[in-house]
Amino acid sequence: MILAARLINKRSGKPVSDAVIFAWRIDMAPDGMPTMTGSLEPHTSDEPGVYRFKANLTMEGAWRLSLAAKVQGESQTIVGRPLLQVQP
Ligand SMILES: [Cu+2]
């Protein structure tokens, strides 16, 4: 499956299209299985501010995507951990 994460600048409300995502992981921490990870690799995206990943999630339930990114003009690393639900 393809997962998509949208990165928005909170101050301007605009999509951030030049982020460099340098770390990514997906696991089942929300379901009490923090060591159960899924395969995840960056995928092309043609929508500004949307970062896509090809994922293989082998179990139904709650997953947590963790992304770390560098954004121009921001000194700190940007971290996002959206949750998602895998259903049959
Ligand atoms: Cu699991």
PDB file of the backbone (N, CA, C, O) and the ligand in Angstrom, with CONECT records:
HET     CU  A 101       1
ATOM      1  N   MET A   1       0.844  -1.184   0.000  1.00  0.00           N
ATOM      2  CA  MET A   1       0.000   0.000   0.000  1.00  0.00           C
ATOM      3  C   MET A   1       0.884   1.240   0.000  1.00  0.00           C
ATOM      4  O   MET A   1       2.044   1.198   0.409  1.00  0.00           O
ATOM      5  N   ILE A   2       0.310   2.340  -0.467  1.00  0.00           N
ATOM      6  CA  ILE A   2       1.030   3.611  -0.478  1.00  0.00           C
ATOM      7  C   ILE A   2       0.458   4.506   0.621  1.00  0.00           C
ATOM      8  O   ILE A   2      -0.747   4.748   0.683  1.00  0.00           O
ATOM      9  N   LEU A   3       1.344   4.987   1.480  1.00  0.00           N
ATOM     10  CA  LEU A   3       0.943   5.925   2.526  1.00  0.00           C
ATOM     11  C   LEU A   3       1.355   7.322   2.107  1.00  0.00           C
ATOM     12  O   LEU A   3       2.390   7.501   1.464  1.00  0.00           O
ATOM     13  N   ALA A   4       0.559   8.307   2.463  1.00  0.00           N
ATOM     14  CA  ALA A   4       0.872   9.691   2.114  1.00  0.00           C
ATOM     15  C   ALA A   4       0.819  10.549   3.364  1.00  0.00           C
ATOM     16  O   ALA A   4      -0.137  10.481   4.136  1.00  0.00           O
ATOM     17  N   ALA A   5       1.847  11.352   3.556  1.00  0.00           N
ATOM     18  CA  ALA A   5       1.886  12.294   4.678  1.00  0.00           C
ATOM     19  C   ALA A   5       1.995  13.701   4.115  1.00  0.00           C
ATOM     20  O   ALA A   5       2.837  13.974   3.260  1.00  0.00           O
ATOM     21  N   ARG A   6       1.146  14.582   4.596  1.00  0.00           N
ATOM     22  CA  ARG A   6       1.155  15.967   4.125  1.00  0.00           C
ATOM     23  C   ARG A   6       1.856  16.836   5.164  1.00  0.00           C
ATOM     24  O   ARG A   6       1.548  16.778   6.355  1.00  0.00           O
ATOM     25  N   LEU A   7       2.788  17.629   4.699  1.00  0.00           N
ATOM     26  CA  LEU A   7       3.544  18.508   5.603  1.00  0.00           C
ATOM     27  C   LEU A   7       3.112  19.945   5.350  1.00  0.00           C
ATOM     28  O   LEU A   7       3.270  20.478   4.252  1.00  0.00           O
ATOM     29  N   ILE A   8       2.562  20.558   6.397  1.00  0.00           N
ATOM     30  CA  ILE A   8       2.018  21.923   6.310  1.00  0.00           C
ATOM     31  C   ILE A   8       2.795  22.824   7.271  1.00  0.00           C
ATOM     32  O   ILE A   8       3.068  22.443   8.409  1.00  0.00           O
ATOM     33  N   ASN A   9       3.140  23.992   6.814  1.00  0.00           N
ATOM     34  CA  ASN A   9       3.742  25.002   7.686  1.00  0.00           C
ATOM     35  C   ASN A   9       2.642  25.620   8.548  1.00  0.00           C
ATOM     36  O   ASN A   9       1.711  26.239   8.033  1.00  0.00           O
ATOM     37  N   LYS A  10       2.759  25.446   9.866  1.00  0.00           N
ATOM     38  CA  LYS A  10       1.685  25.897  10.764  1.00  0.00           C
ATOM     39  C   LYS A  10       1.494  27.414  10.712  1.00  0.00           C
ATOM     40  O   LYS A  10       0.381  27.913  10.883  1.00  0.00           O
ATOM     41  N   ARG A  11       2.593  28.144  10.475  1.00  0.00           N
ATOM     42  CA  ARG A  11       2.470  29.608  10.475  1.00  0.00           C
ATOM     43  C   ARG A  11       1.785  30.117   9.213  1.00  0.00           C
ATOM     44  O   ARG A  11       0.923  30.994   9.270  1.00  0.00           O
ATOM     45  N   SER A  12       2.182  29.553   8.071  1.00  0.00           N
ATOM     46  CA  SER A  12       1.639  30.070   6.811  1.00  0.00           C
ATOM     47  C   SER A  12       0.437  29.268   6.313  1.00  0.00           C
ATOM     48  O   SER A  12      -0.347  29.757   5.499  1.00  0.00           O
ATOM     49  N   GLY A  13       0.296  28.039   6.804  1.00  0.00           N
ATOM     50  CA  GLY A  13      -0.777  27.182   6.327  1.00  0.00           C
ATOM     51  C   GLY A  13      -0.492  26.589   4.955  1.00  0.00           C
ATOM     52  O   GLY A  13      -1.358  25.954   4.352  1.00  0.00           O
ATOM     53  N   LYS A  14       0.738  26.802   4.461  1.00  0.00           N
ATOM     54  CA  LYS A  14       1.066  26.329   3.108  1.00  0.00           C
ATOM     55  C   LYS A  14       1.802  24.998   3.163  1.00  0.00           C
ATOM     56  O   LYS A  14       2.464  24.695   4.156  1.00  0.00           O
ATOM     57  N   PRO A  15       1.690  24.205   2.106  1.00  0.00           N
ATOM     58  CA  PRO A  15       2.427  22.941   2.068  1.00  0.00           C
ATOM     59  C   PRO A  15       3.936  23.184   1.991  1.00  0.00           C
ATOM     60  O   PRO A  15       4.393  24.139   1.364  1.00  0.00           O
ATOM     61  N   VAL A  16       4.689  22.313   2.632  1.00  0.00           N
ATOM     62  CA  VAL A  16       6.153  22.397   2.607  1.00  0.00           C
ATOM     63  C   VAL A  16       6.658  21.373   1.587  1.00  0.00           C
ATOM     64  O   VAL A  16       6.599  20.163   1.808  1.00  0.00           O
ATOM     65  N   SER A  17       7.154  21.897   0.464  1.00  0.00           N
ATOM     66  CA  SER A  17       7.498  20.996  -0.628  1.00  0.00           C
ATOM     67  C   SER A  17       8.980  20.631  -0.676  1.00  0.00           C
ATOM     68  O   SER A  17       9.379  19.750  -1.436  1.00  0.00           O
ATOM     69  N   ASP A  18       9.799  21.311   0.138  1.00  0.00           N
ATOM     70  CA  ASP A  18      11.243  21.072   0.027  1.00  0.00           C
ATOM     71  C   ASP A  18      11.818  20.375   1.259  1.00  0.00           C
ATOM     72  O   ASP A  18      13.013  20.491   1.534  1.00  0.00           O
ATOM     73  N   ALA A  19      10.996  19.668   1.987  1.00  0.00           N
ATOM     74  CA  ALA A  19      11.494  18.955   3.164  1.00  0.00           C
ATOM     75  C   ALA A  19      12.372  17.789   2.741  1.00  0.00           C
ATOM     76  O   ALA A  19      12.132  17.150   1.716  1.00  0.00           O
ATOM     77  N   VAL A  20      13.389  17.523   3.543  1.00  0.00           N
ATOM     78  CA  VAL A  20      14.211  16.334   3.326  1.00  0.00           C
ATOM     79  C   VAL A  20      13.905  15.362   4.456  1.00  0.00           C
ATOM     80  O   VAL A  20      14.321  15.561   5.598  1.00  0.00           O
ATOM     81  N   ILE A  21      13.185  14.331   4.125  1.00  0.00           N
ATOM     82  CA  ILE A  21      12.852  13.332   5.137  1.00  0.00           C
ATOM     83  C   ILE A  21      14.019  12.356   5.215  1.00  0.00           C
ATOM     84  O   ILE A  21      14.336  11.670   4.243  1.00  0.00           O
ATOM     85  N   PHE A  22      14.653  12.301   6.386  1.00  0.00           N
ATOM     86  CA  PHE A  22      15.877  11.511   6.495  1.00  0.00           C
ATOM     87  C   PHE A  22      15.712  10.280   7.385  1.00  0.00           C
ATOM     88  O   PHE A  22      16.627   9.463   7.475  1.00  0.00           O
ATOM     89  N   ALA A  23      14.576  10.136   8.034  1.00  0.00           N
ATOM     90  CA  ALA A  23      14.355   8.931   8.842  1.00  0.00           C
ATOM     91  C   ALA A  23      12.891   8.575   8.785  1.00  0.00           C
ATOM     92  O   ALA A  23      12.027   9.450   8.847  1.00  0.00           O
ATOM     93  N   TRP A  24      12.610   7.288   8.667  1.00  0.00           N
ATOM     94  CA  TRP A  24      11.224   6.844   8.602  1.00  0.00           C
ATOM     95  C   TRP A  24      11.118   5.457   9.217  1.00  0.00           C
ATOM     96  O   TRP A  24      12.047   4.652   9.151  1.00  0.00           O
ATOM     97  N   ARG A  25       9.974   5.202   9.811  1.00  0.00           N
ATOM     98  CA  ARG A  25       9.746   3.928  10.469  1.00  0.00           C
ATOM     99  C   ARG A  25       8.243   3.786  10.635  1.00  0.00           C
ATOM    100  O   ARG A  25       7.524   4.776  10.769  1.00  0.00           O
ATOM    101  N   ILE A  26       7.778   2.542  10.626  1.00  0.00           N
ATOM    102  CA  ILE A  26       6.373   2.314  10.956  1.00  0.00           C
ATOM    103  C   ILE A  26       6.301   1.102  11.870  1.00  0.00           C
ATOM    104  O   ILE A  26       6.904   0.063  11.601  1.00  0.00           O
ATOM    105  N   ASP A  27       5.548   1.256  12.963  1.00  0.00           N
ATOM    106  CA  ASP A  27       5.450   0.154  13.929  1.00  0.00           C
ATOM    107  C   ASP A  27       4.067   0.146  14.564  1.00  0.00           C
ATOM    108  O   ASP A  27       3.247   1.038  14.348  1.00  0.00           O
ATOM    109  N   MET A  28       3.843  -0.893  15.350  1.00  0.00           N
ATOM    110  CA  MET A  28       2.523  -1.078  15.963  1.00  0.00           C
ATOM    111  C   MET A  28       2.478  -0.637  17.422  1.00  0.00           C
ATOM    112  O   MET A  28       1.735  -1.202  18.225  1.00  0.00           O
ATOM    113  N   ALA A  29       3.264   0.360  17.757  1.00  0.00           N
ATOM    114  CA  ALA A  29       3.262   0.857  19.138  1.00  0.00           C
ATOM    115  C   ALA A  29       1.854   1.179  19.667  1.00  0.00           C
ATOM    116  O   ALA A  29       1.576   0.909  20.835  1.00  0.00           O
ATOM    117  N   PRO A  30       0.972   1.739  18.857  1.00  0.00           N
ATOM    118  CA  PRO A  30      -0.363   2.062  19.391  1.00  0.00           C
ATOM    119  C   PRO A  30      -1.154   0.826  19.811  1.00  0.00           C
ATOM    120  O   PRO A  30      -2.115   0.932  20.573  1.00  0.00           O
ATOM    121  N   ASP A  31      -0.752  -0.347  19.316  1.00  0.00           N
ATOM    122  CA  ASP A  31      -1.415  -1.590  19.699  1.00  0.00           C
ATOM    123  C   ASP A  31      -0.546  -2.404  20.664  1.00  0.00           C
ATOM    124  O   ASP A  31      -0.754  -3.608  20.814  1.00  0.00           O
ATOM    125  N   GLY A  32       0.424  -1.758  21.315  1.00  0.00           N
ATOM    126  CA  GLY A  32       1.257  -2.437  22.297  1.00  0.00           C
ATOM    127  C   GLY A  32       2.348  -3.300  21.699  1.00  0.00           C
ATOM    128  O   GLY A  32       2.897  -4.164  22.382  1.00  0.00           O
ATOM    129  N   MET A  33       2.674  -3.080  20.422  1.00  0.00           N
ATOM    130  CA  MET A  33       3.717  -3.876  19.765  1.00  0.00           C
ATOM    131  C   MET A  33       4.779  -2.948  19.151  1.00  0.00           C
ATOM    132  O   MET A  33       4.934  -2.903  17.930  1.00  0.00           O
ATOM    133  N   PRO A  34       5.504  -2.212  20.001  1.00  0.00           N
ATOM    134  CA  PRO A  34       6.448  -1.221  19.462  1.00  0.00           C
ATOM    135  C   PRO A  34       7.586  -1.832  18.660  1.00  0.00           C
ATOM    136  O   PRO A  34       8.216  -1.141  17.860  1.00  0.00           O
ATOM    137  N   THR A  35       7.862  -3.127  18.864  1.00  0.00           N
ATOM    138  CA  THR A  35       8.973  -3.741  18.118  1.00  0.00           C
ATOM    139  C   THR A  35       8.507  -4.361  16.816  1.00  0.00           C
ATOM    140  O   THR A  35       9.330  -4.833  16.031  1.00  0.00           O
ATOM    141  N   MET A  36       7.196  -4.369  16.569  1.00  0.00           N
ATOM    142  CA  MET A  36       6.710  -4.932  15.308  1.00  0.00           C
ATOM    143  C   MET A  36       6.695  -3.825  14.252  1.00  0.00           C
ATOM    144  O   MET A  36       5.892  -2.893  14.312  1.00  0.00           O
ATOM    145  N   THR A  37       7.586  -3.953  13.306  1.00  0.00           N
ATOM    146  CA  THR A  37       7.718  -2.919  12.287  1.00  0.00           C
ATOM    147  C   THR A  37       7.228  -3.440  10.937  1.00  0.00           C
ATOM    148  O   THR A  37       7.170  -4.646  10.696  1.00  0.00           O
ATOM    149  N   GLY A  38       6.886  -2.513  10.082  1.00  0.00           N
ATOM    150  CA  GLY A  38       6.541  -2.847   8.711  1.00  0.00           C
ATOM    151  C   GLY A  38       7.607  -2.316   7.781  1.00  0.00           C
ATOM    152  O   GLY A  38       8.337  -1.388   8.131  1.00  0.00           O
ATOM    153  N   SER A  39       7.704  -2.897   6.601  1.00  0.00           N
ATOM    154  CA  SER A  39       8.669  -2.368   5.640  1.00  0.00           C
ATOM    155  C   SER A  39       8.135  -1.047   5.091  1.00  0.00           C
ATOM    156  O   SER A  39       6.930  -0.867   4.917  1.00  0.00           O
ATOM    157  N   LEU A  40       9.048  -0.147   4.827  1.00  0.00           N
ATOM    158  CA  LEU A  40       8.664   1.208   4.434  1.00  0.00           C
ATOM    159  C   LEU A  40       9.772   1.775   3.568  1.00  0.00           C
ATOM    160  O   LEU A  40      10.936   1.778   3.967  1.00  0.00           O
ATOM    161  N   GLU A  41       9.418   2.254   2.389  1.00  0.00           N
ATOM    162  CA  GLU A  41      10.429   2.902   1.561  1.00  0.00           C
ATOM    163  C   GLU A  41       9.825   4.107   0.847  1.00  0.00           C
ATOM    164  O   GLU A  41       8.652   4.093   0.473  1.00  0.00           O
ATOM    165  N   PRO A  42      10.631   5.143   0.661  1.00  0.00           N
ATOM    166  CA  PRO A  42      10.122   6.346   0.006  1.00  0.00           C
ATOM    167  C   PRO A  42       9.608   6.052  -1.398  1.00  0.00           C
ATOM    168  O   PRO A  42      10.141   5.199  -2.108  1.00  0.00           O
ATOM    169  N   HIS A  43       8.583   6.761  -1.772  1.00  0.00           N
ATOM    170  CA  HIS A  43       7.923   6.561  -3.055  1.00  0.00           C
ATOM    171  C   HIS A  43       7.762   7.928  -3.708  1.00  0.00           C
ATOM    172  O   HIS A  43       7.695   8.947  -3.021  1.00  0.00           O
ATOM    173  N   THR A  44       7.701   7.946  -5.013  1.00  0.00           N
ATOM    174  CA  THR A  44       7.566   9.238  -5.683  1.00  0.00           C
ATOM    175  C   THR A  44       6.211   9.872  -5.378  1.00  0.00           C
ATOM    176  O   THR A  44       5.215   9.186  -5.150  1.00  0.00           O
ATOM    177  N   SER A  45       6.209  11.190  -5.383  1.00  0.00           N
ATOM    178  CA  SER A  45       4.983  11.935  -5.150  1.00  0.00           C
ATOM    179  C   SER A  45       4.964  13.114  -6.110  1.00  0.00           C
ATOM    180  O   SER A  45       5.994  13.750  -6.329  1.00  0.00           O
ATOM    181  N   ASP A  46       3.806  13.412  -6.684  1.00  0.00           N
ATOM    182  CA  ASP A  46       3.728  14.536  -7.616  1.00  0.00           C
ATOM    183  C   ASP A  46       2.896  15.677  -7.039  1.00  0.00           C
ATOM    184  O   ASP A  46       2.494  16.594  -7.755  1.00  0.00           O
ATOM    185  N   GLU A  47       2.644  15.606  -5.733  1.00  0.00           N
ATOM    186  CA  GLU A  47       1.829  16.640  -5.109  1.00  0.00           C
ATOM    187  C   GLU A  47       2.705  17.410  -4.121  1.00  0.00           C
ATOM    188  O   GLU A  47       3.286  16.799  -3.224  1.00  0.00           O
ATOM    189  N   PRO A  48       2.818  18.744  -4.260  1.00  0.00           N
ATOM    190  CA  PRO A  48       3.692  19.508  -3.374  1.00  0.00           C
ATOM    191  C   PRO A  48       3.299  19.347  -1.905  1.00  0.00           C
ATOM    192  O   PRO A  48       2.128  19.471  -1.546  1.00  0.00           O
ATOM    193  N   GLY A  49       4.287  19.071  -1.072  1.00  0.00           N
ATOM    194  CA  GLY A  49       4.037  18.951   0.354  1.00  0.00           C
ATOM    195  C   GLY A  49       3.525  17.590   0.782  1.00  0.00           C
ATOM    196  O   GLY A  49       3.294  17.354   1.968  1.00  0.00           O
ATOM    197  N   VAL A  50       3.346  16.691  -0.181  1.00  0.00           N
ATOM    198  CA  VAL A  50       2.884  15.341   0.152  1.00  0.00           C
ATOM    199  C   VAL A  50       4.036  14.362  -0.072  1.00  0.00           C
ATOM    200  O   VAL A  50       4.626  14.313  -1.152  1.00  0.00           O
ATOM    201  N   TYR A  51       4.338  13.597   0.952  1.00  0.00           N
ATOM    202  CA  TYR A  51       5.454  12.651   0.923  1.00  0.00           C
ATOM    203  C   TYR A  51       4.872  11.246   1.018  1.00  0.00           C
ATOM    204  O   TYR A  51       4.131  10.917   1.944  1.00  0.00           O
ATOM    205  N   ARG A  52       5.231  10.434   0.036  1.00  0.00           N
ATOM    206  CA  ARG A  52       4.617   9.109  -0.041  1.00  0.00           C
ATOM    207  C   ARG A  52       5.624   8.020   0.295  1.00  0.00           C
ATOM    208  O   ARG A  52       6.829   8.163   0.090  1.00  0.00           O
ATOM    209  N   PHE A  53       5.087   6.935   0.815  1.00  0.00           N
ATOM    210  CA  PHE A  53       5.912   5.775   1.162  1.00  0.00           C
ATOM    211  C   PHE A  53       5.178   4.511   0.745  1.00  0.00           C
ATOM    212  O   PHE A  53       3.956   4.401   0.845  1.00  0.00           O
ATOM    213  N   LYS A  54       5.968   3.574   0.280  1.00  0.00           N
ATOM    214  CA  LYS A  54       5.421   2.257  -0.022  1.00  0.00           C
ATOM    215  C   LYS A  54       5.590   1.416   1.239  1.00  0.00           C
ATOM    216  O   LYS A  54       6.701   1.256   1.745  1.00  0.00           O
ATOM    217  N   ALA A  55       4.495   0.889   1.733  1.00  0.00           N
ATOM    218  CA  ALA A  55       4.529   0.163   3.006  1.00  0.00           C
ATOM    219  C   ALA A  55       3.985  -1.245   2.830  1.00  0.00           C
ATOM    220  O   ALA A  55       3.109  -1.497   2.002  1.00  0.00           O
ATOM    221  N   ASN A  56       4.519  -2.142   3.618  1.00  0.00           N
ATOM    222  CA  ASN A  56       3.961  -3.486   3.699  1.00  0.00           C
ATOM    223  C   ASN A  56       3.613  -3.750   5.160  1.00  0.00           C
ATOM    224  O   ASN A  56       4.490  -4.002   5.987  1.00  0.00           O
ATOM    225  N   LEU A  57       2.316  -3.689   5.463  1.00  0.00           N
ATOM    226  CA  LEU A  57       1.849  -3.851   6.838  1.00  0.00           C
ATOM    227  C   LEU A  57       1.128  -5.186   6.925  1.00  0.00           C
ATOM    228  O   LEU A  57       0.098  -5.398   6.285  1.00  0.00           O
ATOM    229  N   THR A  58       1.690  -6.080   7.731  1.00  0.00           N
ATOM    230  CA  THR A  58       1.265  -7.479   7.685  1.00  0.00           C
ATOM    231  C   THR A  58       0.220  -7.824   8.729  1.00  0.00           C
ATOM    232  O   THR A  58      -0.160  -8.988   8.855  1.00  0.00           O
ATOM    233  N   MET A  59      -0.246  -6.854   9.468  1.00  0.00           N
ATOM    234  CA  MET A  59      -1.194  -7.154  10.542  1.00  0.00           C
ATOM    235  C   MET A  59      -2.243  -6.066  10.623  1.00  0.00           C
ATOM    236  O   MET A  59      -1.942  -4.883  10.464  1.00  0.00           O
ATOM    237  N   GLU A  60      -3.478  -6.474  10.872  1.00  0.00           N
ATOM    238  CA  GLU A  60      -4.533  -5.501  11.105  1.00  0.00           C
ATOM    239  C   GLU A  60      -4.295  -4.810  12.439  1.00  0.00           C
ATOM    240  O   GLU A  60      -3.697  -5.383  13.350  1.00  0.00           O
ATOM    241  N   GLY A  61      -4.762  -3.586  12.544  1.00  0.00           N
ATOM    242  CA  GLY A  61      -4.670  -2.883  13.813  1.00  0.00           C
ATOM    243  C   GLY A  61      -4.085  -1.500  13.652  1.00  0.00           C
ATOM    244  O   GLY A  61      -4.042  -0.939  12.557  1.00  0.00           O
ATOM    245  N   ALA A  62      -3.636  -0.967  14.772  1.00  0.00           N
ATOM    246  CA  ALA A  62      -3.178   0.419  14.815  1.00  0.00           C
ATOM    247  C   ALA A  62      -1.671   0.491  14.599  1.00  0.00           C
ATOM    248  O   ALA A  62      -0.901  -0.210  15.256  1.00  0.00           O
ATOM    249  N   TRP A  63      -1.269   1.337  13.680  1.00  0.00           N
ATOM    250  CA  TRP A  63       0.136   1.541  13.350  1.00  0.00           C
ATOM    251  C   TRP A  63       0.483   3.008  13.566  1.00  0.00           C
ATOM    252  O   TRP A  63      -0.373   3.892  13.541  1.00  0.00           O
ATOM    253  N   ARG A  64       1.778   3.224  13.779  1.00  0.00           N
ATOM    254  CA  ARG A  64       2.277   4.592  13.946  1.00  0.00           C
ATOM    255  C   ARG A  64       3.409   4.813  12.956  1.00  0.00           C
ATOM    256  O   ARG A  64       4.410   4.097  12.946  1.00  0.00           O
ATOM    257  N   LEU A  65       3.216   5.816  12.137  1.00  0.00           N
ATOM    258  CA  LEU A  65       4.269   6.228  11.211  1.00  0.00           C
ATOM    259  C   LEU A  65       5.123   7.282  11.915  1.00  0.00           C
ATOM    260  O   LEU A  65       4.589   8.209  12.524  1.00  0.00           O
ATOM    261  N   SER A  66       6.423   7.146  11.835  1.00  0.00           N
ATOM    262  CA  SER A  66       7.331   8.143  12.425  1.00  0.00           C
ATOM    263  C   SER A  66       8.221   8.695  11.325  1.00  0.00           C
ATOM    264  O   SER A  66       8.917   7.946  10.639  1.00  0.00           O
ATOM    265  N   LEU A  67       8.192  10.004  11.164  1.00  0.00           N
ATOM    266  CA  LEU A  67       9.003  10.663  10.143  1.00  0.00           C
ATOM    267  C   LEU A  67       9.824  11.766  10.780  1.00  0.00           C
ATOM    268  O   LEU A  67       9.334  12.490  11.646  1.00  0.00           O
ATOM    269  N   ALA A  68      11.066  11.896  10.356  1.00  0.00           N
ATOM    270  CA  ALA A  68      11.911  13.004  10.782  1.00  0.00           C
ATOM    271  C   ALA A  68      12.392  13.723   9.534  1.00  0.00           C
ATOM    272  O   ALA A  68      12.850  13.098   8.578  1.00  0.00           O
ATOM    273  N   ALA A  69      12.281  15.053   9.556  1.00  0.00           N
ATOM    274  CA  ALA A  69      12.589  15.831   8.354  1.00  0.00           C
ATOM    275  C   ALA A  69      13.360  17.090   8.699  1.00  0.00           C
ATOM    276  O   ALA A  69      13.218  17.660   9.781  1.00  0.00           O
ATOM    277  N   LYS A  70      14.175  17.502   7.755  1.00  0.00           N
ATOM    278  CA  LYS A  70      14.810  18.811   7.804  1.00  0.00           C
ATOM    279  C   LYS A  70      14.089  19.715   6.813  1.00  0.00           C
ATOM    280  O   LYS A  70      13.828  19.339   5.670  1.00  0.00           O
ATOM    281  N   VAL A  71      13.773  20.929   7.290  1.00  0.00           N
ATOM    282  CA  VAL A  71      13.069  21.892   6.446  1.00  0.00           C
ATOM    283  C   VAL A  71      13.888  23.172   6.422  1.00  0.00           C
ATOM    284  O   VAL A  71      14.342  23.648   7.463  1.00  0.00           O
ATOM    285  N   GLN A  72      14.072  23.720   5.242  1.00  0.00           N
ATOM    286  CA  GLN A  72      14.836  24.959   5.100  1.00  0.00           C
ATOM    287  C   GLN A  72      14.228  26.062   5.943  1.00  0.00           C
ATOM    288  O   GLN A  72      13.017  26.284   5.910  1.00  0.00           O
ATOM    289  N   GLY A  73      15.079  26.763   6.708  1.00  0.00           N
ATOM    290  CA  GLY A  73      14.604  27.855   7.535  1.00  0.00           C
ATOM    291  C   GLY A  73      14.187  27.422   8.928  1.00  0.00           C
ATOM    292  O   GLY A  73      13.884  28.261   9.776  1.00  0.00           O
ATOM    293  N   GLU A  74      14.169  26.122   9.168  1.00  0.00           N
ATOM    294  CA  GLU A  74      13.831  25.604  10.496  1.00  0.00           C
ATOM    295  C   GLU A  74      15.087  24.976  11.084  1.00  0.00           C
ATOM    296  O   GLU A  74      15.677  24.076  10.486  1.00  0.00           O
ATOM    297  N   SER A  75      15.497  25.454  12.266  1.00  0.00           N
ATOM    298  CA  SER A  75      16.733  24.924  12.840  1.00  0.00           C
ATOM    299  C   SER A  75      16.527  23.534  13.423  1.00  0.00           C
ATOM    300  O   SER A  75      17.452  22.722  13.447  1.00  0.00           O
ATOM    301  N   GLN A  76      15.327  23.264  13.887  1.00  0.00           N
ATOM    302  CA  GLN A  76      15.096  21.974  14.533  1.00  0.00           C
ATOM    303  C   GLN A  76      14.568  20.943  13.544  1.00  0.00           C
ATOM    304  O   GLN A  76      13.939  21.263  12.536  1.00  0.00           O
ATOM    305  N   THR A  77      14.857  19.692  13.883  1.00  0.00           N
ATOM    306  CA  THR A  77      14.287  18.588  13.114  1.00  0.00           C
ATOM    307  C   THR A  77      12.775  18.564  13.323  1.00  0.00           C
ATOM    308  O   THR A  77      12.284  18.720  14.441  1.00  0.00           O
ATOM    309  N   ILE A  78      12.055  18.367  12.235  1.00  0.00           N
ATOM    310  CA  ILE A  78      10.594  18.265  12.300  1.00  0.00           C
ATOM    311  C   ILE A  78      10.238  16.781  12.423  1.00  0.00           C
ATOM    312  O   ILE A  78      10.666  15.958  11.613  1.00  0.00           O
ATOM    313  N   VAL A  79       9.452  16.455  13.446  1.00  0.00           N
ATOM    314  CA  VAL A  79       9.082  15.065  13.662  1.00  0.00           C
ATOM    315  C   VAL A  79       7.560  14.951  13.622  1.00  0.00           C
ATOM    316  O   VAL A  79       6.851  15.744  14.242  1.00  0.00           O
ATOM    317  N   GLY A  80       7.077  13.973  12.897  1.00  0.00           N
ATOM    318  CA  GLY A  80       5.644  13.706  12.847  1.00  0.00           C
ATOM    319  C   GLY A  80       5.388  12.239  13.113  1.00  0.00           C
ATOM    320  O   GLY A  80       6.113  11.374  12.620  1.00  0.00           O
ATOM    321  N   ARG A  81       4.356  11.959  13.894  1.00  0.00           N
ATOM    322  CA  ARG A  81       4.019  10.572  14.196  1.00  0.00           C
ATOM    323  C   ARG A  81       2.521  10.324  14.034  1.00  0.00           C
ATOM    324  O   ARG A  81       1.812  10.097  15.015  1.00  0.00           O
ATOM    325  N   PRO A  82       2.047  10.368  12.794  1.00  0.00           N
ATOM    326  CA  PRO A  82       0.618  10.104  12.590  1.00  0.00           C
ATOM    327  C   PRO A  82       0.279   8.631  12.825  1.00  0.00           C
ATOM    328  O   PRO A  82       1.098   7.740  12.599  1.00  0.00           O
ATOM    329  N   LEU A  83      -0.936   8.408  13.278  1.00  0.00           N
ATOM    330  CA  LEU A  83      -1.433   7.043  13.513  1.00  0.00           C
ATOM    331  C   LEU A  83      -2.341   6.640  12.366  1.00  0.00           C
ATOM    332  O   LEU A  83      -2.995   7.480  11.748  1.00  0.00           O
ATOM    333  N   LEU A  84      -2.371   5.356  12.094  1.00  0.00           N
ATOM    334  CA  LEU A  84      -3.312   4.869  11.103  1.00  0.00           C
ATOM    335  C   LEU A  84      -3.816   3.498  11.482  1.00  0.00           C
ATOM    336  O   LEU A  84      -3.192   2.779  12.262  1.00  0.00           O
ATOM    337  N   GLN A  85      -4.947   3.151  10.922  1.00  0.00           N
ATOM    338  CA  GLN A  85      -5.600   1.894  11.254  1.00  0.00           C
ATOM    339  C   GLN A  85      -5.604   1.013  10.004  1.00  0.00           C
ATOM    340  O   GLN A  85      -6.043   1.437   8.935  1.00  0.00           O
ATOM    341  N   VAL A  86      -5.116  -0.203  10.151  1.00  0.00           N
ATOM    342  CA  VAL A  86      -5.166  -1.157   9.035  1.00  0.00           C
ATOM    343  C   VAL A  86      -6.365  -2.075   9.254  1.00  0.00           C
ATOM    344  O   VAL A  86      -6.492  -2.731  10.288  1.00  0.00           O
ATOM    345  N   GLN A  87      -7.236  -2.102   8.253  1.00  0.00           N
ATOM    346  CA  GLN A  87      -8.467  -2.896   8.357  1.00  0.00           C
ATOM    347  C   GLN A  87      -8.458  -3.975   7.298  1.00  0.00           C
ATOM    348  O   GLN A  87      -7.796  -3.828   6.271  1.00  0.00           O
ATOM    349  N   PRO A  88      -9.183  -5.058   7.529  1.00  0.00           N
ATOM    350  CA  PRO A  88      -9.200  -6.166   6.568  1.00  0.00           C
ATOM    351  C   PRO A  88      -9.789  -5.760   5.230  1.00  0.00           C
ATOM    352  O   PRO A  88      -9.872  -6.581   4.317  1.00  0.00           O
TER     353      PRO A  88
HETATM  354 CU    CU A 101       1.306  -6.450  15.472  1.00  0.00          CU2+
END
